[in-house]
């Protein structure tokens, strides 16, 4: 859920289409709360700023890191395909794809895409990024296990799966493309000094606490109306509520159920619900062995 606070002093300056662009890639079924929007056409470009507070901040900017939450939905990282709110997918860094054999996919990449550093994002770079996901991303074994990536030419990548998988392309939405060569070169520094393709580039990052990003002037695609994004940690529901009412934030992202109820009772707030496609359930089976049996029974 994303909730906004209605006010004539509302500082959110994005049209709804931009909000969807920045936020709709979230697959989390929680809601967000934001302030009432002002049409972007009547607001100076330099004031196109979105500020939000959230209970769940990224602790890394490396897409292979399980703690790199929401860097895709914030426009910082980009996958080959994006998953829409209705569960369908649309091209992004991939221009098109086709299933040439039961176990072979061929992906055509967008042309003239570069990472922030200026390095070219070609088929070899995409192959390296996906192989790095296979090696380091905790989701890699279940989603990319046994998959082979073959460079056909600069703009075409073939993907061979262990067995026929008609839904394989959907899995690629979870793996942002990054400059794997740079990551290998600088090691752990890549958690803060990442090299991606998104239209928003971080200018300040404190893991788990603060993320400020600005529109990247060399972005390969359509230039965003949003000029600046500021996300801050808000561990306490009351403090997030006050931030919205005081004008220190435009929205509250990933609202808990209890907080959502209070927002919905207040006519000053508007609430948006991206359609969730997945839910994660983390269990400490080693600590409570019997928990797994109980969960299995409920499911």
N, C-alpha and C positions, 0 to 999 in steps of 0.2 A: 504494500500500500504506500502511496505517496500522497501526503496531505498538505494543502496550502492554507494560509491564513488570509482571509479577505480584508483588504485595507486599501484606501486610496493612496497610501504611501508604499504600496507593494513594490518591492525592488526587483521582482522577477520580471524579465523583459523579453521572454521568449514566446513565440506563438506555439500553439499546441503541437504542431508538427515537429518543432525542434525538441520539445520535451520528450516526444515519443522517440526521436532519434537518439537522444542521450540515454533514456531510461528503459526503453521497451525490451532491450535484450536481456534484462534480468529474468531468470527463470524461477526466482524465489517467489513462492505464493504469498509472502507477506505484502502488505500494502504500503503506499507512500502518501504523504500529505504535503500539499504545496499551496502557495499563495495564489490568489486570482491573477491571471496573466494580463499584461498590457501588450497590445499588438506590436510586434517588432518593428513595423514600418514607421511608428511614431517615436521610437526611442533611438537616440544616437548609438552608433555601432559600439563605441567604447564602453557603453553602459550595459551591453548585453552580457549580464553576469548572472550565474545561478549559484546560490549558496544554500547548502543543505547540511543538516546534522544527521547523524546516523549512529546506531548502536554497533554497527559492523564495518570497521574500516580495514582497508588492505594493509597488510604488513610487509608486502613485497610488491615490486613492479615487474618482476620476472614472471611471464605467463606460465612457466612450468611449475611455479610455486603454488601449492594449495592455498596459501594465504593471500594470493593476489586477487582478492575479491573485487568484482565490479569494474575492473579496469577496462573491460570490453564495453559494458553498458555506459560507461562514462566517456566513451569516444577516444580512449587512450590506446587501446590495443584493438586489433582487427583480425578476425578469422577469415577463412576462405569463403564461408557462407554464414549468414545471419539467420537465426531462428526467429520468426515472427511470433507475435502474441497468440496467434491462432494455431501455432504448432507447425506451420509451413515454413519453408526456407526460401531465402532469396540470395542471389549472387552478391558477393562483396569483393574480396581480393580474387576470388575465382569469377571469371566471366561466364563460364558455362561448364557443363560436365555431361558425360555420357557413359553408359555401361556397355563397353565394347565387347566384353565377354562376361560370362556369369561371375567370374572372380576378378575381373579387371575393369577399373574405372579410369577414364582419361579426363583430366581437369585442364581447362584452358584458363590461363591467368590473365588478369587485367594487365595492360601494357603500360609502360612508363611509370611504374610504381617504385618509389624509393623509400628507404628507411630515413629517419630523421637525420642520420649521419651523412646521408647522400649515397650510401651503398644501395645497389640495385636489388630489388626484390624480384628475382627470376626463379625459374623452376628449381635450380640448384639450391637457392636460399630457402625456398619453401621445403624442399626435401630435408635440408639440414635442420630446420626448425621442428618439423614433425618428428624426425628421428630423435631430436633432443627431448621432445615431449615423451616419446616412447621410453627413454632412458630415465628421465627425472620426474616426470609428472605422475603423481599417485593415481591419477585416472588412466594413465597410459596403458597398463597391462590389460585392463578390462575393455578398453575401447580401441586400442591400436595394437594389441598383442598379435604378433605374427604377421603384421602387415608390411609389405615391401613397397618402397617408393623408388620409382625409376624415372630419371630425367629423359624425356623424349627430345625436347629442344628447349630454347630459352623460355617459351611461354606455355609449354605443355608438360604436365606431370602425369605419369601413369601410376596407378595405385593397385597393387595386387593383394587381395584379401585371402586368408587361408581357406575360406569357403564362401559360397555365394551369400551376399549380404545386401539385399535390396535397399536397406535403410542406412547403408554405411555413410553416405554423404551427410546425413543429419548429424552424425557423430563429430564431423569436422567443425561444427559450430562451437564446440567446447575448447578448441585449441587455437589460440591466437598465434599468428605468425610473427616471428621476431628475428633479429639478426643473430643467429646462433654463433657465427664466427666471432662476433664481438663479445658475446657471452663467454665463449671459451677463452678468449684473450684476457678478459679482466676478472673472471671468476666471480666471487661473491659480490663484488662491487656492482654487478649487473642487477642486483636486487633494488638498487637505488638509481643507478645510471643506465637504465635500459635503453634499447634502441628499437623502436617500433614504427608503425606506419600510420597511427591514428591522427585524427584532425585536432585532438587536444594533446599538448605536450606538457608534462609536469615541469614546473619551475621551482616548486618547493614540496618536499615530501618528508614527513616524520612518520616512520612506520607505526601503524595502529592509531595515529592521532590526527594527522593533518595531511591533506593533499590539495595543492593548488595547481591548476593547469591553465594554459592559455592556448588560444587557437594557433595552430602551426601554419605559418604563411606559405610553406612549400608543400602543403597537403596535395596529394595526387588527384583527389576527387573534387566534388562540388564543395566550395568553401562554406563553412558553417556560419550561421548568424550568431551563434553563441561565441563570445570572445573570451570568457573566463569562467572557470568552474572552481568553486571552493567547497571542499567537503571536510567536516570536522567531526571528531568523535563526541558523542553525547551519551554517556553511560547511564544517565538518570533521566527518566521520562519527564519529570517536572522541569528539569533544566532545558530539555529540548522544547517543551511547550512554551516556556518563557522566551526562548530564543526566537521562536516564530512570532509571538505576540509583540516582542520588543523590536522586531525588524532586523535582528541579527542573523536570521536565517530565513530562506524562502520556503524551505520544505523539510520534512522529516521522512527519511528513507528507512525502509525495513521496520515498520512500526509493529510492536508487539500487540497481541490480541487485546490485552487490557487497555493499552493506550488508544488503540483504534476505537474502542467503544466510547471513550471520552471525547475523541475528536468528532465522531459521528453525532454525538448529542449536541455539539456546539455548531450553530448555524454559520459561524464565522469561518469554518473550515470547509475546504473542498477535498474530497478523497478520490484517488484514482487507483484502480486495481488492474495491474498487468496480469494477464492470464498465465498462471504458473504451468510449466510443463514437466518439471521434475521436483522431487522432494528428497532431501538427504537426511538419513537417520544414522547418527554415529553412536555406536554401542561399544562400551568397554567390557567385552566378553570375559577378558582375563580377570577383571575385578569382580564381576557378578555373573558367573557362568550360567546360572538359571535364567538370566534375563533373556537370552536368545530364544529359549523355548516359549516364554511368555509372549515375546514379540511375534514369533512365528504364528502362535495361536491367534493373536489379534489380527494379523494380516490375513 
